[in-house]
Amino acid sequence: MEQIGKRMTKQKKVILDILRHTRSHPTADWIYAQARKVLPDISLGTVYRNLGVLRDAGEIMELNYGSTYSRYDGNPENHYHFVCLHCGRIVDLDMPLHKDLEREAEACGGGRILYHRLEFYGICPECNDQKEH
């Protein structure tokens, strides 16, 4: 018997394809709008449900920033992000993971560290250029 959530439904495939072909770290609403271009009858609830299933299966990453809405990343491998405080853009940073941080956290009594997430905050080049002009 197939486990619930393991089957690659048409809706799940469309959502995963959308995320794998964008680097913008979109919201569920943006994903929903894109999915409707392919599957006009898809509901927002179906998008949210499938995003949860894909996240739980390790196929995508959910970036939750507290009180604001989640953003989604089609790259499930741990990597660092830059978040623009002006426009909200989230960009992948092409830099190595620092495993020493995990060892240091464990040594400081942090328990057994499985992974870490790190974001850098500032003003993106586009917003910075606009501010200077």
TITORLO-705836 format. One line per 8 residues: number of its first residue (from 1); for each residue x, y, z of N, C-alpha, C, CB. Coordinates in nm, 2 decimals, m for minus. Last residue first. Glycine has a CB too. Example, Ala and Ser with C-alpha at 12.3 -4.5 7.8 and 13.67 -1.06 7.14 Angstrom:
<rs>
2> 1.28/m0.22/0.71/1.37/m0.11/0.71/1.29/0.00/0.79/1.41/m0.06/0.57 ~ 1.32/m0.57/0.78/1.23/m0.45/0.78/1.32/m0.33/0.78/1.13/m0.45/0.90;
</rs>
This chain:
<rs>
133> 2.03/5.71/m0.61/1.99/5.80/m0.72/1.88/5.88/m0.67/1.96/5.72/m0.85 ~ 2.06/5.55/m0.39/2.17/5.64/m0.42/2.13/5.74/m0.53/2.29/5.57/m0.46 ~ 1.84/5.39/m0.40/1.85/5.48/m0.28/1.96/5.59/m0.31/1.89/5.41/m0.16 ~ 1.89/5.24/m0.62/1.77/5.33/m0.62/1.79/5.43/m0.51/1.64/5.25/m0.60 ~ 2.11/5.09/m0.52/2.12/5.17/m0.64/2.01/5.28/m0.64/2.13/5.09/m0.77 ~ 1.98/4.94/m0.32/2.09/5.03/m0.28/2.11/5.13/m0.40/2.21/4.95/m0.25 ~ 1.80/4.78/m0.46/1.75/4.89/m0.37/1.85/4.99/m0.33/1.69/4.82/m0.25 ~ 2.00/4.63/m0.60/1.90/4.71/m0.67/1.84/4.82/m0.59/1.79/4.61/m0.72;
125> 2.15/4.50/m0.39/2.22/4.60/m0.48/2.11/4.69/m0.56/2.30/4.52/m0.58 ~ 1.96/4.50/m0.08/2.01/4.44/m0.20/2.07/4.54/m0.30/1.90/4.36/m0.27 ~ 2.06/4.55/0.25/1.99/4.62/0.14/2.05/4.56/0.01/2.01/4.77/0.14 ~ 2.01/4.29/0.49/2.07/4.41/0.45/1.99/4.47/0.33/2.22/4.40/0.40 ~ 2.10/3.98/0.65/2.00/4.09/0.63/2.07/4.22/0.59/1.91/4.11/0.75 ~ 2.14/3.64/0.61/2.20/3.77/0.62/2.10/3.87/0.58/2.33/3.78/0.54 ~ 2.06/3.34/0.78/2.02/3.44/0.69/2.10/3.57/0.72/1.87/3.47/0.69 ~ 2.09/3.00/0.83/2.15/3.13/0.85/2.11/3.22/0.74/2.30/3.12/0.86;
117> 2.04/2.70/1.01/1.99/2.79/0.91/2.04/2.93/0.94/1.84/2.79/0.90 ~ 2.18/2.38/1.06/2.16/2.51/1.10/2.11/2.59/0.98/2.29/2.58/1.16 ~ 2.14/2.04/1.19/2.17/2.14/1.09/2.15/2.28/1.14/2.07/2.11/0.96 ~ 2.17/1.90/1.43/2.15/1.83/1.31/2.17/1.91/1.19/2.00/1.78/1.31 ~ 2.35/1.90/1.74/2.30/1.98/1.63/2.29/1.90/1.50/2.40/2.10/1.60 ~ 2.28/1.81/2.05/2.32/1.75/1.92/2.26/1.83/1.81/2.28/1.60/1.92 ~ 2.34/2.09/2.26/2.28/1.96/2.23/2.34/1.91/2.10/2.13/1.97/2.22 ~ 2.46/2.33/2.33/2.35/2.34/2.24/2.28/2.20/2.21/2.38/2.41/2.12;
109> 2.70/2.36/2.47/2.58/2.31/2.54/2.45/2.31/2.46/2.56/2.38/2.67 ~ 2.90/2.44/2.32/2.85/2.54/2.41/2.73/2.49/2.48/2.82/2.67/2.33 ~ 2.94/2.23/2.14/3.04/2.25/2.25/2.99/2.35/2.36/3.17/2.30/2.19 ~ 2.73/2.28/1.96/2.73/2.16/2.05/2.82/2.18/2.17/2.77/2.04/1.97 ~ 2.84/2.52/1.85/2.71/2.52/1.92/2.69/2.40/2.01/2.59/2.53/1.82 ~ 3.07/2.41/1.72/3.08/2.51/1.83/2.95/2.52/1.91/3.11/2.65/1.77 ~ 2.95/2.24/1.53/3.04/2.19/1.64/3.05/2.28/1.76/3.18/2.15/1.58 ~ 2.82/2.44/1.38/2.74/2.33/1.44/2.82/2.27/1.56/2.70/2.22/1.34;
101> 3.03/2.59/1.29/2.93/2.65/1.37/2.85/2.55/1.45/2.84/2.74/1.28 ~ 3.17/2.42/1.12/3.23/2.45/1.25/3.13/2.52/1.34/3.35/2.54/1.23 ~ 3.03/2.42/0.88/3.00/2.31/0.98/3.06/2.33/1.11/3.05/2.17/0.92 ~ 2.91/2.64/0.69/3.02/2.64/0.80/2.98/2.54/0.90/3.03/2.78/0.86 ~ 2.87/2.60/0.35/2.82/2.59/0.48/2.93/2.58/0.58/2.72/2.47/0.49 ~ 3.01/2.83/0.10/3.00/2.70/0.17/2.94/2.71/0.31/3.15/2.65/0.19 ~ 2.79/3.02/m0.11/2.90/3.01/m0.02/2.89/2.88/0.05/2.91/3.14/0.08 ~ 2.59/3.19/m0.27/2.67/3.08/m0.32/2.80/3.08/m0.23/2.71/3.09/m0.47;
93> 2.28/3.25/m0.14/2.42/3.29/m0.14/2.50/3.17/m0.17/2.46/3.35/0.00 ~ 1.96/3.33/m0.28/2.06/3.23/m0.23/2.20/3.28/m0.24/2.04/3.10/m0.32 ~ 1.76/3.60/m0.16/1.86/3.55/m0.26/1.94/3.44/m0.20/1.94/3.66/m0.31 ~ 1.46/3.76/m0.14/1.54/3.66/m0.08/1.63/3.60/m0.18/1.46/3.55/0.00 ~ 1.32/4.09/m0.10/1.38/3.98/m0.19/1.47/3.89/m0.11/1.46/4.05/m0.30 ~ 1.23/4.30/0.04/1.19/4.17/0.09/1.24/4.05/0.00/1.04/4.16/0.09 ~ 1.31/4.56/0.00/1.21/4.51/m0.09/1.16/4.37/m0.05/1.26/4.50/m0.23 ~ 1.46/4.61/0.25/1.38/4.72/0.18/1.27/4.65/0.09/1.47/4.80/0.09;
85> 1.60/4.41/0.34/1.51/4.47/0.44/1.42/4.57/0.37/1.59/4.53/0.55 ~ 1.67/4.11/0.17/1.67/4.26/0.16/1.56/4.32/0.25/1.64/4.30/0.01 ~ 1.85/3.84/0.28/1.71/3.90/0.28/1.73/4.05/0.27/1.63/3.85/0.40 ~ 2.03/3.57/0.17/2.04/3.71/0.19/1.89/3.77/0.18/2.14/3.79/0.10 ~ 2.10/3.24/0.29/2.02/3.34/0.22/2.05/3.48/0.26/1.87/3.31/0.24 ~ 2.27/2.92/0.26/2.25/3.05/0.32/2.17/3.14/0.23/2.38/3.11/0.36 ~ 2.14/2.58/0.27/2.23/2.69/0.21/2.19/2.82/0.27/2.21/2.70/0.05 ~ 2.06/2.25/0.25/2.08/2.36/0.34/2.18/2.46/0.27/2.14/2.31/0.47;
77> 1.85/2.16/m0.02/1.98/2.14/0.04/2.00/2.27/0.13/2.10/2.13/m0.06 ~ 1.62/2.21/m0.17/1.60/2.16/m0.03/1.74/2.14/0.05/1.53/2.02/m0.03 ~ 1.51/2.45/m0.37/1.64/2.38/m0.33/1.64/2.34/m0.19/1.76/2.48/m0.36 ~ 1.28/2.59/m0.38/1.29/2.47/m0.45/1.42/2.39/m0.43/1.27/2.49/m0.59 ~ 1.14/2.75/m0.11/1.26/2.74/m0.18/1.27/2.60/m0.25/1.39/2.76/m0.09 ~ 0.90/2.99/0.00/0.94/2.85/m0.03/1.06/2.85/m0.13/0.82/2.78/m0.10 ~ 0.79/3.17/0.29/0.84/3.17/0.15/0.89/3.03/0.12/0.95/3.28/0.12 ~ 0.52/3.26/0.50/0.63/3.17/0.46/0.67/3.20/0.32/0.60/3.02/0.49;
69> 0.44/3.58/0.63/0.40/3.46/0.56/0.53/3.38/0.52/0.32/3.49/0.44 ~ 0.55/3.69/0.96/0.51/3.71/0.82/0.49/3.58/0.75/0.63/3.79/0.74 ~ 0.62/3.62/1.21/0.48/3.67/1.19/0.45/3.69/1.05/0.46/3.79/1.27 ~ 0.88/3.41/1.12/0.80/3.46/1.23/0.66/3.50/1.19/0.86/3.57/1.30 ~ 0.96/3.33/0.86/1.02/3.44/0.93/0.93/3.50/1.04/1.05/3.55/0.83 ~ 1.04/3.04/0.70/0.94/3.10/0.79/1.01/3.21/0.87/0.87/3.00/0.88 ~ 1.08/2.87/0.43/1.15/2.97/0.50/1.04/3.05/0.57/1.23/3.07/0.40 ~ 1.09/2.53/0.35/1.00/2.64/0.39/1.08/2.74/0.47/0.88/2.59/0.47;
61> 1.22/2.36/0.07/1.25/2.42/0.20/1.14/2.53/0.23/1.39/2.48/0.21 ~ 1.14/2.04/m0.07/1.15/2.18/m0.08/1.19/2.23/0.06/1.02/2.25/m0.13 ~ 1.16/1.77/m0.01/1.17/1.81/m0.15/1.19/1.96/m0.17/1.05/1.76/m0.23 ~ 1.11/1.66/0.23/1.25/1.71/0.21/1.27/1.75/0.06/1.34/1.60/0.24 ~ 0.86/1.59/0.31/0.93/1.49/0.23/1.08/1.53/0.20/0.86/1.46/0.10 ~ 0.77/1.83/0.41/0.79/1.72/0.50/0.87/1.61/0.44/0.66/1.67/0.55 ~ 0.75/1.98/0.17/0.84/2.02/0.28/0.87/1.90/0.37/0.78/2.14/0.36 ~ 0.54/1.84/0.04/0.67/1.85/m0.02/0.78/1.89/0.08/0.67/1.95/m0.14;
53> 0.34/1.88/0.23/0.38/1.75/0.20/0.52/1.75/0.14/0.28/1.68/0.10 ~ 0.31/2.16/0.22/0.35/2.10/0.34/0.40/1.95/0.32/0.22/2.09/0.43 ~ 0.24/2.19/m0.05/0.36/2.26/0.00/0.41/2.19/0.13/0.35/2.41/0.02 ~ m0.01/2.06/m0.04/0.10/2.00/m0.11/0.24/2.06/m0.08/0.08/2.01/m0.26 ~ m0.15/2.25/0.11/m0.14/2.11/0.16/m0.02/2.04/0.09/m0.27/2.03/0.12 ~ m0.14/2.48/m0.05/m0.08/2.48/0.09/m0.06/2.34/0.14/m0.18/2.55/0.19 ~ m0.27/2.39/m0.28/m0.14/2.44/m0.29/m0.07/2.43/m0.15/m0.13/2.58/m0.34 ~ m0.52/2.33/m0.17/m0.45/2.22/m0.23/m0.30/2.26/m0.24/m0.50/2.18/m0.37;
45> m0.60/2.59/m0.10/m0.59/2.49/0.00/m0.50/2.37/m0.05/m0.73/2.44/0.04 ~ m0.63/2.70/m0.35/m0.53/2.75/m0.27/m0.50/2.65/m0.15/m0.56/2.89/m0.21 ~ m0.70/2.46/m0.61/m0.74/2.55/m0.50/m0.62/2.59/m0.42/m0.85/2.48/m0.41 ~ m0.72/2.42/m0.96/m0.64/2.40/m0.84/m0.69/2.50/m0.73/m0.49/2.40/m0.86 ~ m0.83/2.47/m1.21/m0.92/2.43/m1.10/m0.85/2.40/m0.97/m0.99/2.31/m1.14 ~ m0.62/2.52/m1.39/m0.71/2.63/m1.36/m0.80/2.59/m1.24/m0.80/2.66/m1.47 ~ m0.31/2.44/m1.41/m0.43/2.37/m1.35/m0.53/2.47/m1.31/m0.38/2.27/m1.24 ~ m0.15/2.64/m1.52/m0.14/2.50/m1.57/m0.26/2.42/m1.53/m0.01/2.44/m1.51;
37> m0.22/2.87/m1.39/m0.20/2.88/m1.53/m0.19/2.74/m1.60/m0.07/2.96/m1.56 ~ m0.23/2.79/m1.13/m0.36/2.81/m1.19/m0.34/2.82/m1.34/m0.43/2.93/m1.14 ~ 0.04/2.81/m1.06/m0.02/2.68/m1.08/m0.15/2.68/m1.15/m0.04/2.61/m0.94 ~ 0.07/3.09/m1.02/0.14/3.02/m1.13/0.08/2.88/m1.16/0.29/3.00/m1.09 ~ m0.09/3.13/m0.80/m0.12/3.20/m0.93/m0.05/3.13/m1.04/m0.08/3.35/m0.91 ~ 0.04/2.96/m0.61/m0.10/2.93/m0.65/m0.13/3.00/m0.78/m0.20/2.98/m0.54 ~ 0.28/3.10/m0.59/0.28/2.96/m0.64/0.14/2.93/m0.69/0.33/2.86/m0.53 ~ 0.18/3.33/m0.47/0.24/3.34/m0.60/0.25/3.20/m0.66/0.39/3.40/m0.58;
29> 0.08/3.22/m0.23/m0.01/3.29/m0.32/0.05/3.30/m0.46/m0.04/3.43/m0.26 ~ 0.31/3.12/m0.10/0.21/3.02/m0.15/0.12/3.09/m0.25/0.14/2.96/m0.03 ~ 0.59/3.31/m0.23/0.49/3.28/m0.13/0.40/3.18/m0.19/0.41/3.41/m0.09 ~ 0.93/3.22/m0.36/0.79/3.28/m0.36/0.70/3.24/m0.24/0.72/3.24/m0.49 ~ 1.21/3.25/m0.44/1.16/3.22/m0.30/1.02/3.27/m0.28/1.26/3.27/m0.19 ~ 1.32/3.29/m0.69/1.26/3.40/m0.62/1.21/3.37/m0.48/1.15/3.46/m0.70 ~ 1.40/3.12/m0.88/1.50/3.15/m0.78/1.45/3.25/m0.68/1.63/3.19/m0.84 ~ 1.22/2.85/m1.03/1.23/3.00/m0.99/1.33/3.01/m0.89/1.09/3.05/m0.94;
21> 1.19/2.59/m1.08/1.23/2.67/m1.20/1.22/2.82/m1.16/1.13/2.64/m1.31 ~ 1.11/2.46/m0.86/1.24/2.42/m0.91/1.29/2.51/m1.02/1.24/2.28/m0.96 ~ 0.85/2.56/m0.83/0.96/2.59/m0.73/1.10/2.56/m0.78/0.93/2.52/m0.60 ~ 0.72/2.44/m1.05/0.72/2.58/m1.03/0.84/2.63/m0.94/0.59/2.63/m0.98 ~ 0.76/2.17/m0.99/0.82/2.22/m1.11/0.83/2.38/m1.10/0.74/2.18/m1.23 ~ 0.60/2.15/m0.75/0.74/2.13/m0.75/0.81/2.18/m0.87/0.77/1.97/m0.73 ~ 0.34/2.20/m0.87/0.40/2.29/m0.76/0.55/2.27/m0.75/0.33/2.26/m0.63 ~ 0.32/1.99/m1.05/0.32/2.12/m1.10/0.38/2.22/m0.99/0.17/2.17/m1.13;
13> 0.33/1.77/m0.86/0.43/1.78/m0.97/0.44/1.93/m1.02/0.41/1.68/m1.08 ~ 0.10/1.81/m0.72/0.23/1.82/m0.65/0.34/1.84/m0.75/0.25/1.69/m0.57 ~ m0.10/1.77/m0.92/m0.09/1.90/m0.85/0.05/1.92/m0.78/m0.20/1.91/m0.74 ~ m0.05/1.51/m0.99/m0.04/1.61/m1.09/m0.02/1.75/m1.02/m0.16/1.61/m1.19 ~ 0.13/1.33/m0.73/0.01/1.37/m0.80/0.04/1.48/m0.90/m0.10/1.42/m0.70 ~ 0.32/1.10/m0.64/0.35/1.23/m0.71/0.22/1.26/m0.79/0.47/1.22/m0.80 ~ 0.28/0.96/m0.32/0.25/0.96/m0.46/0.27/1.10/m0.52/0.10/0.91/m0.48 ~ 0.32/1.02/m0.05/0.43/0.97/m0.13/0.41/0.97/m0.28/0.47/0.83/m0.09;
5> 0.08/1.09/0.07/0.18/1.19/0.05/0.30/1.15/m0.04/0.23/1.25/0.17 ~ 0.05/0.78/0.23/m0.01/0.90/0.20/0.09/1.01/0.18/m0.12/0.94/0.31 ~ 0.21/0.50/0.08/0.20/0.59/0.19/0.13/0.72/0.15/0.33/0.61/0.26 ~ 0.05/0.22/m0.08/0.13/0.34/m0.09/0.11/0.44/0.02/0.10/0.42/m0.22 ~ 0.08/m0.12/0.00/0.00/0.00/0.00/0.09/0.13/0.00/m0.09/0.00/0.12;
</rs>
